[in-house]
């Protein structure tokens, strides 16, 4: 009764549409959950039918490439990412990770990975924000897929600033030598699932994958919340 009264007085809001959540709903209302633009990349795996997979061809060897949602400007997905990235909604990132991790597990992808590694923020940016949004998503994936998540494996050696409005070439130059593997013993011989919040050109993920493979990782796969 107390919880019902509390929800009436202080209703929680959907992170996608700002409407009130009904009892039993968490973070995203049922209406928005149904209407989110889900991908089917996991269905196609590492084949040419997976458009995300093709982005890495000829650039860096990526075993699997996944994304939970299609990024649509000014839509529900952009609002979710804004809440996660700028409004402190860490629990939303974990929730999305748990949902997507459960889906990937249903397709038996968990057996293809040994650990999950999020793309890092620069230490100054993480100090200002208080958390790494990609690590929130990675933790949720790890919980659902029963895989360890190591947030300190990769380090960002320079604060490159936002990638928004940069061309593909400029994005690659911006991150080409920015990432290093701080703990190579944790990735040597391991099949790594590299995780970020959004993939646009893929330059950041490419740079991280190159660093992980150079440090001795057996394979690198990638997963993001959304892909443009």
C-alpha positions in Angstrom: 0.0 0.0 0.0 2.8 2.4 0.9 4.5 1.7 -2.5 1.3 2.3 -4.3 0.8 5.6 -2.5 4.3 6.6 -3.2 3.9 5.9 -6.9 0.7 8.0 -6.9 2.4 11.0 -5.2 5.8 10.7 -7.0 5.2 8.8 -10.3 8.4 7.6 -12.1 8.7 8.8 -15.6 9.6 6.9 -18.8 13.1 7.9 -20.0 11.9 7.7 -23.6 8.7 9.8 -23.6 8.6 11.4 -20.1 5.1 9.9 -19.5 4.3 8.3 -16.1 5.2 4.7 -15.7 2.5 2.3 -14.7 2.9 -0.2 -11.9 5.3 -3.0 -12.9 7.0 -0.8 -15.6 10.7 0.1 -15.2 12.6 2.9 -16.9 10.8 2.5 -20.2 7.0 2.3 -20.6 5.4 -0.5 -22.4 4.2 1.7 -25.3 7.8 2.9 -25.9 9.2 -0.5 -25.5 7.0 -1.8 -28.2 7.8 1.1 -30.5 11.6 1.2 -30.1 13.5 0.6 -33.4 15.1 -2.7 -32.6 17.7 -4.2 -34.9 18.0 -7.8 -36.0 21.8 -7.7 -36.4 22.1 -10.6 -33.9 20.0 -12.8 -36.2 22.5 -12.5 -39.1 25.6 -12.9 -36.9 28.9 -12.4 -38.8 27.4 -12.7 -42.3 27.1 -10.1 -45.0 23.5 -9.6 -44.2 24.6 -7.8 -41.0 25.2 -4.2 -42.1 27.1 -3.4 -38.9 29.5 -6.2 -39.6 30.2 -4.8 -43.0 31.4 -1.5 -41.6 34.5 -3.2 -40.2 35.4 -5.2 -43.3 38.9 -4.3 -44.5 39.6 -2.1 -41.5 39.9 -4.4 -38.4 39.0 -8.0 -37.8 35.8 -8.0 -35.8 34.2 -11.4 -35.0 30.6 -10.2 -34.3 29.1 -6.7 -34.5 25.8 -6.0 -32.6 23.7 -3.1 -31.8 20.4 -3.2 -29.8 18.7 -0.2 -31.4 18.7 1.9 -34.6 19.6 5.5 -33.7 17.0 7.9 -35.0 17.6 11.6 -34.4 15.0 13.4 -32.2 13.3 10.1 -31.4 12.9 7.8 -28.4 16.4 6.4 -28.8 18.1 9.8 -28.8 16.1 10.7 -25.7 17.2 7.5 -23.9 20.8 8.1 -24.7 20.6 11.7 -23.6 19.2 10.6 -20.2 21.9 8.0 -19.9 24.8 10.2 -21.0 23.9 13.6 -19.5 21.2 13.2 -16.8 22.8 10.6 -14.6 20.5 7.7 -15.5 23.1 5.0 -14.9 20.4 2.5 -14.0 18.9 2.9 -17.5 22.2 1.8 -19.0 22.3 -1.3 -16.9 18.6 -2.0 -17.7 19.2 -1.8 -21.5 22.3 -4.0 -21.1 20.3 -6.6 -19.2 17.6 -6.6 -21.8 20.0 -6.9 -24.7 22.2 -9.4 -22.9 19.2 -11.6 -22.4 18.4 -11.5 -26.1 22.0 -12.3 -27.1 22.0 -15.2 -24.6 18.9 -16.6 -26.2 20.8 -16.8 -29.4 23.7 -18.5 -27.6 26.2 -15.7 -28.1 27.4 -15.8 -24.5 29.6 -18.8 -25.3 31.6 -16.8 -27.8 33.0 -14.3 -25.3 35.3 -14.5 -22.3 34.9 -10.9 -20.9 33.3 -7.6 -21.6 35.3 -4.4 -22.0 33.6 -0.9 -22.2 35.1 1.9 -24.2 36.7 4.3 -21.6 36.1 7.9 -21.0 39.1 10.2 -20.4 39.7 10.4 -16.6 38.9 14.1 -16.5 35.6 13.6 -18.4 34.6 10.7 -16.2 35.4 12.7 -13.1 33.1 15.5 -14.3 30.3 13.1 -15.3 30.8 10.8 -12.4 30.4 7.6 -14.4 31.0 6.0 -17.8 27.8 5.4 -19.7 29.3 2.6 -21.8 30.4 0.8 -18.6 26.8 1.0 -17.3 25.6 -0.8 -20.4 28.5 -3.3 -20.2 27.6 -4.2 -16.6 24.0 -4.9 -17.6 25.2 -7.1 -20.5 27.6 -8.9 -18.1 24.8 -9.6 -15.6 22.5 -11.2 -18.3 25.2 -13.0 -20.1 27.1 -14.2 -17.0 30.3 -12.7 -18.2 32.9 -10.6 -16.3 33.0 -6.9 -17.1 36.4 -5.1 -16.8 36.1 -1.4 -16.9 39.8 -0.7 -16.3 41.3 -2.8 -19.1 41.3 0.1 -21.7 42.5 3.6 -21.0 42.0 6.8 -23.0 45.3 8.7 -23.1 43.8 12.0 -24.4 40.5 13.9 -24.1 39.5 14.0 -27.8 36.3 15.9 -27.2 33.0 15.1 -28.9 33.0 13.2 -32.2 29.7 14.9 -33.2 29.9 16.7 -36.6 33.3 15.3 -37.5 33.7 13.5 -40.8 34.7 9.8 -40.8 38.4 10.7 -41.6 38.4 13.3 -38.8 36.9 10.9 -36.4 39.6 8.3 -37.1 42.4 10.8 -36.8 40.8 12.0 -33.6 41.1 8.6 -31.9 43.8 6.8 -33.9 46.4 6.8 -31.1 44.2 7.6 -28.1 43.6 4.2 -26.6 46.0 1.8 -24.8 45.5 -1.4 -23.0 46.3 -0.7 -19.3 46.0 -4.3 -18.2 47.1 -6.6 -21.1 47.3 -9.7 -19.0 43.5 -9.6 -18.7 42.9 -9.8 -22.5 45.7 -12.0 -23.7 44.2 -15.0 -25.4 40.7 -13.8 -24.5 37.6 -13.3 -26.7 36.6 -9.7 -25.9 33.2 -8.1 -26.3 33.9 -4.4 -26.7 31.0 -2.2 -25.7 30.1 1.5 -26.4 26.9 3.5 -26.2 26.6 4.6 -29.9 28.2 3.6 -33.1 28.3 6.3 -35.9 31.3 5.7 -38.2 32.8 3.1 -35.9 36.2 5.0 -35.6 36.3 4.8 -31.8 35.5 1.0 -31.8 38.1 0.4 -34.5 40.8 2.1 -32.6 39.9 0.2 -29.4 39.8 -3.1 -31.3 43.2 -2.5 -32.8 44.7 -1.8 -29.3 43.1 -4.9 -27.9 44.3 -7.2 -30.7 47.8 -5.7 -30.5 47.8 -6.5 -26.7 47.1 -10.2 -27.5 43.3 -10.5 -27.5 42.3 -13.7 -29.4 39.2 -12.0 -30.9 37.3 -8.8 -30.6 33.5 -8.4 -31.1 31.5 -5.2 -30.6 28.2 -4.3 -29.2 26.5 -0.9 -28.7 23.2 0.4 -27.5 22.5 2.1 -30.8 23.9 2.5 -34.3 23.4 5.4 -36.6 
